[in-house]
Amino acid sequence: MSEKKHRSPLSVLGPGLVTGAADDDPSGIATYSQVGAQFGYGLPWPLLFSFPLMAAIQEICARIGASTGKGIAQNLRDNYPRALLQFVVVLLVIANVINLGADLGAMGAALSLLIPGPLLPATIAFGVISVLLEVFVSYGRYAAVLKWATLSLFAYFAVVILAEVDWWAAIKGTVVPSFKFDKDHAMALVAILGTTISPYLFFWQSGQEVEEQHRRHVKPLMISPRAAGAELKRIRTDTLVGMGFSNLTAIVIVIATAATLHQAGVTEIDSAVKAAEALRPIAGELAFALFAIGIISTGLLAVPVLAGSAAYAVAESFGWREGLNRRPREAKAFYAVIAVATLAGVAMNFFAINPMKALYWSAVVNGLLAPPLMLVTMLIARNRKVMGDLAISGVLEFGGWLSTAVMTVVAVLFLVI
């Protein structure tokens, strides 16, 4: 009996689901909390309208990995100038390390809120635990852990249930676009789109599709085209569910903070932890605890994705043996990048670095990196020399180009406002 017949509905969810959930990391939670606190119910709509753009580019990245059996960086190395590859990888690693530092610091601070104690030891512990799990737990088991960890996002759905939401205003703000052409609204729009469509997600989902082929002992789709139909359908379902879950969670966070913080006159939030603290006197101890637990849980999901995507990019660019399916001694350099990137993020918390400034510069780097990376990704995906008969076309190609154009406008806005 074929593998397809053995599959349960949940088994088609994997790389796309984990990638989408990892997008709602503590840094993202801080962004969505600030939007809700500052603008109330006025700006959840970009998260709804960005969903098809995010889903399109992530599906394209997944298809590149599944079709070629290579990640984004390796396809760049094989088909485009080395200078472009170096530019992309250097910016990605810088942005990821900054994000890692901010996320690990937020996790340590959230734990110190729940269990009073020193912040730095908790931050170090989270970094070490993440590295040990990613390096020493087998890929099959680790992939399952990440998949189940996505359930942690439901903590924010519980928060919105506890909040006294004006549902008419919330639904209207989600489906009916409203926008003022001023600096504050422009910055918020840039922050939302820059947080939602992030380069590290491209490398991670593409790399995970390659990992899945190794785990299941199947060949790239270009080599086994008979399997392409079912696999591309799986990728689309997985990506739509993952990105949909990600954006719905982000909308819920905006609505929850709009109903609580904004209504109470709290309009400035400089971190996810500050959002949790501000919730305590307004929405009660349970909402506060759920929000703080969500920061820790989503961080445990996002940290390995950030470190892993950097490792895929660096290893593929140098032609090193890579993959979470390999044992540590089989891919020493790959796992070393994971450890160094994570510990560099931990080290950031020993210096007096303003977390919001760190996230700002991370957003700058991601904003500069996203458009050229998306452009090259589109060129790879529609190149028949690279993708063969599986080169993208039609609606998916249109969605990818539209996403690229929107992120280019976002980058220009970011630079001029």
C-alpha positions, 0 to 999 in steps of 0.5 A: 500500500502506498505512503499516500494511502497511509497518510492522515489529514494531519500528516500533510502538515509539517514545514509550512505549519512550523514556518508559519507558527515561527513567524509569530515569534516574541519579536513579532508579538511585540510588533503586533502588540504595539499596533493594537495598543497604538491604533486600536482596531484600526490596523488588523486588516494588513494581516488579512490582506498580506496572507495570500502574498505570504502564502504565495512566496512561501509555497514557491520557496517550498516548491524550489526545495521539493523540486530540486532537492536543494535549498535557496542558497544552494540554488543561488550558488549553482545558478547566480553570481557568488557576490549575490549569494554572499550579500544575501547570506551575510545580511540574513545571518546578521538579521537572524542573530539580532532576532535571536538576541531579542527573542531569547531576551524576551523569553528570559524576561517572560520567565522572570515575570512568571517565576521571579528570578534573574533574567540572564541565567534564564536567557542563557538556559533557553539558548543552551536548551534550544541548541541541544535539542536542535543538535542532538534530537533526531530529525524525525522526533524534533520535527514532531516536537516543532509541529506540536509546539505550534499549539502554543499559539492558542494561548493568544486565542485564550487571551482574546476570549478573556478580553472584552472585545468590541467584535463589530469594530474588530471585524470591521477593522480586519476586513475593511482597510482604513489608512491615514497617510502619516508617518505613524501609520506608514511605520506600522504598515512597514513593521507589519509586512516586514515582520510577516514576510521575513527572509529567514522563513524562505530558507527554513521552509525550503530547507525543511522540504529537502529534509523531509525528502531525506527522512522519507527516502524519496527523490526530488520531484524533478527526478520523480515527476510522477510524485509531483502532483500529490506532493505539490498539493501537500505543499500547498495545503501545508503552506496555506494552513501554516500561513493562515494560522500565523496571520490569524494569530497575529490578528488575534494579538492585535485585537486582544491588545486593542481591546485591553491596552488601547482601551485603557490608554496604553499606547506605547509598548516596546516589547512583548514582555511589556505587553504582558506586564501591561495586560496584568492590571487591565485583563487580569492574572490569567490573561497576563500569564497566558500572554507570558507563557505564549512568549516563551512557547513561541520563542522555543519554536522560533529560535531553532528556526532562526538559527536553522535557517542561518545554518542552511544558508551558510552551509549551502553557500560553502557546499558543506554537508548540512541537514538536521537529519544528519548526526552531529559528527556528519555535519559538524560545520552546519551544527556549529553555525546553529550553536554560534548563531544562537550563542551570539544571540544570547551574548547580545543580552549581556550588553546594554542594547535597547531591544527595540533598537535591535529589532529596528535594525533587524527590520532594516536588514530584513527590509533591504534583503527581502526584495532582492532575495524574492526577486532571485527566488522568483527567477529560480522558480520560473527557470526551466533549466533549474526547475524543469517542467515544475517551473511555476506559472499562472496564479502562483507566479502572479502571486509571487511577483505581486508579493515581491512588488509589495515588499519592494514598496515596503522597503522604499517606504522604510527608507524614506519615512 
